[in-house]
């Protein structure tokens, strides 16, 4: 029997995706043949009033209505299925919708509620979307490679089993890039996923299908993964909340990637949501299930209250250090404006103290992490791409073929770079410790900076195939620091002018500077991130919760 060509496999994948959407009833409406750059208003023109209301409700409010019986899971799931179908037509973000399974699950949950008068669990009836490489039993598990098309999940991923027991409904699977190692989402199975706020720009990656789907409110809570920015990039590009937890807190068993077992740079699973509460719900639900009992690599760290507000009430100020630039690539004007606007408001809050953060050798951090991403010389990625004859996507070429740090490492070389990683982590910890203004009872540094406020990238969502600078996200992967992305505003070409006369620091900076033309980025969300020290995940979220309440973030609407 002749082997199918990569083109034939791609056609099959797209036909199966389209068939899954065709099963939705009422039928998903057609979208205009000629689309504007910004398509975020189109669902409101095509869906019913109830569907719009449901899909634009934040997850915590939906859960309240579901738990009180004010709305059924069937109604909620139907609304999100139809909006997800529209999101696919507008941005190309879906690999598969699951209407039959999702509506069967919703009926079970509705029947359970009718019989017992109470919800199954804390996520009762809530639809959750899932990045494709996070495995579902019996479903395709290709991780963006044509040659992996016929692989199937042998079980539901551990993280999905936890959420299922909590009462959620899985209804949508979303796109990812070839290799899973792009800050964009482009593969040869489904094509390119674009940004709903400006279709000339990327939705981000590698969880870019989640970013586009949530950005269009085809989901309110989704699951992504992150090894260099893959949750934070889509969240930032699409005006969402996204959380990269510290490693070994959220279970990963059951996903599909190359180099399974590699521990030099540890990828994590985390949430993207239309609200901060959605992020909290996800993390609390996962931690409450004690995943370390099933997956021993997970640390036995229950989700705890960091008591930040109590500390502030006792007179301790929240100390926020601002990273204006990493001294490698200067952020574009919209990002710098967002930083300035946030800092100006923070400076007026008497319980918050701001200072500047001096970057510590961030160029060295990239050298280390880039040397550890592919210790086999990217041979598994190369094999997976070449096995089908599919072409290399531009950003696959960039991160592997054009990356001077990609080499097959000997055992001794692997030890060398791992030692460099640990040494850099120690130096960065000391750099943070030097912000202390007092000492504790045992002489330890005290009253240090609590969190860092920083850009998520050197600009907002970039034009397609140009997301080539990872430093503002991969920095924190190397250090294994938790980071929360949040939306601030949108690009306004009338305000965010080109920084005339700027002299770039290096070629990477020059490339980024040349990318910026204000009109190209019109309507793109502008986001920032908060970073904390390793395993201070709860503190990062509580700090942002406090900041959000004090200064009224975001400064514009995203629906």
C-alpha positions in Angstrom: 0.0 0.0 0.0 1.4 3.4 -1.0 2.4 5.8 1.7 0.2 8.9 1.8 1.8 12.1 0.9 2.1 14.8 3.5 -0.4 16.9 1.4 -3.0 14.1 1.5 -2.6 13.8 5.2 -3.1 17.5 5.7 -6.3 17.4 3.5 -7.6 14.5 5.7 -6.8 16.4 8.9 -8.7 19.5 7.7 -11.6 17.4 6.4 -12.0 15.7 9.8 -11.8 19.1 11.6 -14.5 20.6 9.3 -16.7 17.5 9.7 -16.6 18.0 13.5 -17.7 21.5 13.1 -20.5 20.5 10.7 -22.0 18.3 13.4 -22.9 21.4 15.5 -26.5 22.3 15.6 -27.7 24.9 14.8 -25.2 25.1 12.0 -22.3 27.4 12.6 -23.0 30.5 10.5 -20.8 31.4 7.5 -18.5 34.4 8.0 -18.0 37.2 5.4 -15.8 36.2 2.5 -13.8 39.4 2.9 -12.7 39.9 6.4 -11.5 43.0 8.1 -8.2 42.8 10.1 -10.0 43.0 13.4 -12.7 40.2 13.5 -13.5 40.3 17.2 -17.0 41.9 16.6 -18.1 39.3 14.0 -19.4 36.7 16.5 -21.8 39.3 18.0 -23.3 39.8 14.5 -23.9 36.1 13.9 -24.8 34.5 17.3 -28.0 34.7 19.3 -28.4 37.1 22.2 -28.2 34.2 24.7 -25.1 32.7 23.0 -23.4 36.1 23.1 -24.3 36.6 26.8 -23.1 33.1 27.8 -19.8 33.1 25.9 -18.9 36.6 27.1 -19.5 35.8 30.7 -16.4 35.2 32.8 -15.8 31.6 34.0 -16.4 32.4 37.6 -19.8 33.9 36.9 -20.7 31.0 34.6 -19.8 28.6 37.4 -22.0 30.5 39.8 -24.9 30.2 37.5 -24.3 26.6 36.8 -23.9 25.7 40.5 -27.2 27.5 41.3 -29.1 25.9 38.5 -29.8 29.2 36.7 -28.4 27.8 33.5 -27.8 24.3 32.2 -24.4 22.9 31.1 -26.1 21.9 27.8 -26.9 25.6 27.0 -23.4 26.7 27.9 -21.7 24.0 25.9 -23.9 24.6 22.9 -23.1 28.3 22.9 -19.3 27.7 23.2 -19.4 25.1 20.5 -21.0 27.5 18.1 -18.6 30.4 19.0 -15.6 28.0 18.7 -16.8 27.1 15.2 -16.9 30.7 14.3 -13.5 31.3 15.8 -12.1 28.5 13.5 -13.6 30.2 10.4 -12.1 33.6 11.5 -8.6 32.6 12.8 -7.9 28.9 12.0 -7.5 27.9 15.6 -9.2 24.5 15.9 -7.9 20.9 15.2 -11.2 19.3 16.3 -14.4 20.1 18.0 -16.1 17.4 20.1 -19.9 18.2 20.0 -21.1 14.6 20.5 -18.9 13.9 23.5 -19.3 17.4 25.0 -23.1 17.4 24.8 -23.3 13.9 26.2 -21.2 15.0 29.1 -23.3 18.2 29.5 -26.5 16.1 29.6 -25.0 13.8 32.3 -24.1 16.9 34.4 -27.5 18.4 34.0 -29.2 15.2 34.9 -26.9 14.8 38.0 -27.9 18.4 39.1 -31.6 17.7 38.6 -31.5 14.5 40.6 -29.3 15.7 43.5 -29.7 19.5 43.5 -25.9 20.1 43.7 -23.0 20.2 41.3 -20.6 17.4 40.6 -17.6 19.5 41.6 -16.1 23.0 41.5 -16.0 23.1 37.7 -19.5 21.7 37.1 -20.6 22.2 33.5 -17.8 24.6 32.5 -16.4 24.1 29.0 -12.6 23.9 28.8 -10.5 23.9 25.6 -7.3 21.9 25.3 -4.1 22.3 23.2 -3.9 19.3 20.9 -0.7 17.7 22.2 -2.3 17.3 25.7 -3.6 13.8 25.2 -7.2 12.6 25.1 -8.0 8.9 25.0 -8.4 7.7 21.4 -7.9 11.1 19.9 -5.2 12.2 17.5 -2.0 13.2 19.2 0.3 14.7 16.5 2.0 17.6 18.3 2.1 19.5 15.0 4.0 16.8 12.9 2.5 15.3 9.8 4.4 12.0 10.5 2.7 11.7 13.9 -0.8 12.1 12.4 -1.8 8.5 13.1 -0.7 8.6 16.8 -3.6 8.3 19.3 -3.8 9.1 23.0 -3.8 5.9 25.0 -5.5 7.7 28.0 -6.6 11.1 29.0 -3.7 13.2 30.3 -3.4 13.4 34.1 -4.3 17.1 34.2 -7.5 16.4 32.1 -8.6 13.6 34.4 -8.4 15.9 37.4 -10.4 18.6 35.7 -13.0 16.0 34.5 -13.5 14.8 38.0 -14.1 18.4 39.0 -17.0 18.5 36.6 -15.7 20.3 33.4 -16.6 19.6 29.8 -14.0 19.2 27.1 -15.3 20.4 23.8 -12.5 21.9 21.7 -8.9 21.0 20.7 -6.6 23.7 19.4 -3.7 24.3 17.1 0.0 24.3 17.8 3.1 24.9 15.6 5.4 22.4 13.9 7.9 21.3 16.6 5.9 23.1 19.4 8.9 25.5 19.4 7.5 28.6 17.8 6.2 31.8 19.4 3.6 31.6 16.7 1.3 28.8 15.5 2.0 27.4 12.1 2.0 23.8 10.9 1.5 21.9 7.7 -1.6 20.0 8.9 -3.8 23.0 9.4 -1.9 26.1 8.3 -1.4 29.4 10.1 -3.4 30.6 13.1 -3.9 34.3 13.1 -4.7 37.0 15.7 -8.4 37.9 16.0 -7.6 41.5 16.8 -5.5 41.9 13.7 -5.3 39.0 11.3 -2.0 40.2 9.8 -0.4 39.4 13.2 0.3 36.1 15.0 -1.9 34.8 17.8 1.3 33.7 19.4 2.6 30.2 20.2 3.0 27.5 20.8 -0.5 27.6 22.4 -1.7 30.0 19.8 -4.8 28.1 19.0 -5.9 28.6 22.6 -4.9 32.3 22.3 -7.1 32.9 19.2 -10.0 30.9 20.5 -10.1 32.6 23.9 -9.4 36.0 22.2 -12.7 35.5 20.3 -14.4 34.2 23.4 -14.9 30.8 21.9 -13.5 29.6 25.2 -13.3 31.1 28.7 -10.7 28.7 30.1 -8.1 26.8 28.2 -5.0 24.6 28.7 -1.7 25.3 27.2 2.0 24.5 27.7 5.1 26.6 28.1 8.9 25.9 27.6 9.9 29.3 26.3 6.8 31.5 26.4 4.2 29.2 24.9 1.4 30.2 27.3 2.4 33.8 27.9 3.0 34.7 24.2 -0.6 33.8 23.1 -2.1 35.3 26.2 -0.3 38.6 25.6 -1.0 38.7 21.9 -4.7 38.0 22.4 -5.5 40.1 25.5 -5.8 37.3 28.0 -4.6 36.1 31.3 -2.0 33.4 31.1 0.0 31.7 33.8 3.3 29.8 33.6 3.6 27.9 36.9 6.9 26.8 38.4 7.9 23.3 37.2 6.5 20.2 38.7 3.4 21.7 40.2 0.9 20.9 37.4 1.1 17.2 36.1 2.2 16.6 32.5 1.7 12.8 32.1 -0.1 12.0 28.9 1.1 14.8 26.6 3.0 14.3 23.4 6.3 16.0 22.7 9.8 15.2 21.4 12.5 14.5 23.9 10.2 13.1 26.6 12.4 12.7 29.7 14.6 15.6 29.0 15.0 17.6 32.2 17.4 20.4 31.4 14.7 22.9 30.5 11.4 21.6 31.9 8.1 22.4 30.0 5.0 23.1 32.1 1.3 23.0 31.6 -0.8 26.0 32.6 -4.0 27.9 32.1 -5.1 30.7 29.8 -8.4 32.5 30.7 -10.6 35.5 30.0 -10.3 36.3 33.7 -7.8 36.2 36.6 -10.3 34.1 38.5 -10.2 31.5 35.7 -6.4 31.2 36.4 -7.1 30.8 40.1 -9.8 28.2 39.5 -7.5 26.1 37.4 -4.6 26.1 39.8 -6.7 25.5 42.9 -8.5 22.6 41.3 -5.3 20.9 40.2 -3.5 21.4 43.5 -6.6 20.2 45.5 -6.4 16.8 43.7 -2.9 16.2 45.1 -1.4 15.2 41.7 1.9 14.2 43.4 0.2 11.0 44.7 -0.2 9.8 41.1 2.7 11.6 39.4 5.6 11.5 41.8 7.6 14.1 39.8 5.0 16.7 41.0 6.0 18.4 44.3 3.7 17.9 47.3 2.9 21.6 47.5 -0.8 22.4 48.1 -2.1 25.7 46.8 -1.8 28.1 49.8 -2.9 31.6 50.5 0.2 33.8 50.4 -1.4 36.3 52.9 -0.1 39.2 50.8 -3.0 41.5 51.7 -2.6 40.7 55.4 1.1 41.6 55.2 0.2 44.9 53.5 -2.4 45.6 56.2 0.3 45.2 58.8 2.2 48.0 57.0 4.6 46.1 54.7 4.5 47.6 51.2 4.3 45.5 48.1 7.7 46.1 46.3 7.4 46.0 42.5 10.6 46.2 40.4 10.2 47.3 36.8 12.2 45.8 34.0 12.0 48.4 31.2 14.4 46.6 28.9 16.5 43.5 29.1 19.4 45.4 27.5 19.4 43.1 24.5 16.3 44.1 22.6 14.4 47.3 23.5 10.6 47.0 23.6 8.4 48.7 21.0 6.6 52.0 21.9 3.2 50.4 22.8 4.9 48.2 25.4 6.9 51.0 26.9 3.7 53.1 27.1 1.9 50.3 28.9 4.7 50.0 31.4 4.7 53.8 32.0 1.0 53.9 32.4 1.0 51.1 34.9 4.0 52.4 36.8 2.5 55.9 37.0 -0.6 54.5 38.6 1.3 52.3 41.0 3.4 55.2 42.2 0.1 56.8 43.4 -0.7 53.8 45.6 0.7 54.4 49.1 0.9 50.6 49.9 3.1 49.9 46.8 6.7 50.8 46.3 8.2 50.7 42.8 11.9 50.6 41.8 13.8 49.8 38.6 15.0 46.2 37.9 18.5 45.9 36.5 18.7 42.9 34.1 21.5 40.5 34.9 23.2 39.2 31.8 20.0 38.3 30.0 22.0 37.6 26.8 23.9 34.9 28.7 20.6 33.4 29.7 19.6 32.9 26.1 22.9 31.3 25.3 22.4 28.8 28.1 18.7 28.0 27.4 19.2 27.8 23.6 22.1 25.3 24.2 19.9 23.1 26.4 16.7 23.1 24.3 17.9 20.5 21.9 20.7 18.5 23.6 20.3 15.8 20.9 21.0 18.4 18.2 17.3 18.5 17.5 17.5 15.0 16.0 14.0 14.0 17.1 12.5 17.2 15.6 14.4 16.7 12.4 13.3 13.0 12.1 9.7 13.9 12.9 9.6 16.6 10.1 11.6 14.7 7.5 9.8 11.4 8.0 6.7 12.7 6.1 8.6 14.9 3.6 6.6 17.9 4.9 8.4 21.3 4.4 10.1 23.1 7.2 8.1 26.0 8.5 10.1 29.3 8.6 10.2 29.4 12.4 11.2 25.8 12.6 14.2 26.6 10.5 14.9 29.6 12.7 14.9 27.8 16.0 16.8 24.7 14.7 18.6 25.1 11.5 19.6 28.8 11.9 20.3 28.5 15.7 24.0 28.4 16.3 23.4 26.9 19.8 21.8 23.7 18.5 24.4 21.0 18.8 24.5 17.3 19.7 25.9 17.4 23.2 28.1 14.7 24.7 27.4 13.7 28.3 30.3 16.0 29.4 28.9 18.9 27.4 25.5 18.4 28.8 27.0 18.5 32.3 28.8 21.7 31.3 25.6 23.5 30.2 23.6 22.2 33.1 26.2 23.5 35.5 26.1 26.9 33.6 22.3 26.9 34.1 22.7 26.3 37.9 25.4 28.9 38.2 23.3 31.4 36.4 20.3 30.7 38.7 22.5 31.2 41.8 23.8 34.5 40.5 20.3 35.7 39.6 19.1 34.7 43.1 21.9 36.7 44.6 21.0 39.6 42.2 17.4 39.5 43.7 18.7 39.1 47.2 20.7 42.4 46.8 17.4 44.3 46.8 17.0 43.5 50.5 16.7 46.5 52.8 17.0 44.5 56.0 18.0 41.1 57.4 16.0 38.4 59.1 16.6 36.8 62.6 19.2 34.4 61.1 20.9 37.0 58.9 19.0 36.1 55.8 18.0 38.9 53.3 14.6 40.4 54.1 12.3 43.1 52.7 13.4 42.4 49.1 11.6 43.1 45.9 8.4 41.0 45.8 7.7 40.8 42.1 9.1 42.0 38.8 6.9 43.8 36.3 8.1 43.3 32.7 7.3 43.1 29.0 6.1 39.8 27.7 8.0 40.4 24.4 9.9 43.0 22.5 6.6 44.2 21.0 3.0 43.2 20.8 1.9 40.4 18.5 4.4 40.4 15.6 3.7 40.0 11.9 3.6 36.3 10.8 6.9 34.5 10.8 8.8 37.2 12.6 8.6 36.2 16.3 12.3 35.6 16.6 13.1 37.1 20.0 12.2 34.9 23.0 14.2 36.6 25.7 11.4 38.3 27.6 9.7 34.9 28.2 12.5 32.3 28.0 14.5 34.2 30.6 12.0 33.0 33.2 11.9 29.5 31.9 15.6 29.2 32.4 15.2 30.5 36.0 12.0 28.5 36.4 10.2 31.5 37.8 6.4 31.7 37.8 4.9 34.4 35.6 1.5 35.8 35.0 0.5 37.7 31.8 -2.3 40.2 32.0 -3.9 42.6 29.4 -3.4 46.4 29.7 -4.4 48.3 26.6 -4.3 48.2 22.8 -2.0 49.7 20.2 -3.0 53.2 19.1 -1.0 54.3 16.0 -1.8 57.9 16.8 0.0 57.7 20.1 2.5 54.9 19.7 4.8 56.6 17.2 8.1 55.2 16.0 11.0 56.0 18.2 12.9 58.2 15.7 16.7 58.3 16.0 17.0 55.2 18.1 20.3 53.4 17.6 20.0 49.6 18.0 22.3 47.9 20.5 22.9 44.8 18.2 21.4 43.0 15.2 18.6 41.4 17.2 17.6 44.9 18.4 17.9 46.2 14.9 15.6 43.5 13.5 13.0 44.3 16.2 13.3 48.1 15.6 12.7 47.6 11.8 9.6 45.6 12.5 7.8 48.5 14.1 5.4 50.5 11.9 2.5 51.7 14.0 -0.3 51.1 11.6 0.7 47.4 11.2 -0.1 46.8 14.8 -3.5 48.7 15.0 -5.8 47.2 17.6 -3.3 44.6 18.9 -3.6 44.0 22.6 -0.7 45.3 24.8 0.1 43.1 27.8 2.6 42.8 30.5 3.7 40.1 33.0 4.5 39.8 36.7 7.3 37.4 37.7 8.0 35.9 41.1 10.7 33.7 42.6 10.6 30.0 42.2 7.6 28.3 43.8 6.1 31.7 44.8 3.3 31.0 42.3 0.5 32.0 44.8 2.3 35.3 45.7 2.5 36.3 42.0 -1.2 35.8 41.5 -2.1 37.5 44.8 0.2 40.4 44.0 -1.5 41.0 40.6 -5.0 40.6 42.2 -4.0 43.4 44.6 -2.5 45.6 41.9 -5.5 45.0 39.6 -7.9 46.2 42.3 -5.8 49.3 43.1 -5.2 50.7 39.6 -8.2 49.3 37.6 -6.5 47.0 35.1 -7.1 46.5 32.2 -7.3 50.1 30.9 -9.6 49.1 28.0 -12.1 46.3 27.1 -11.3 43.3 25.0 -14.8 42.1 24.0 
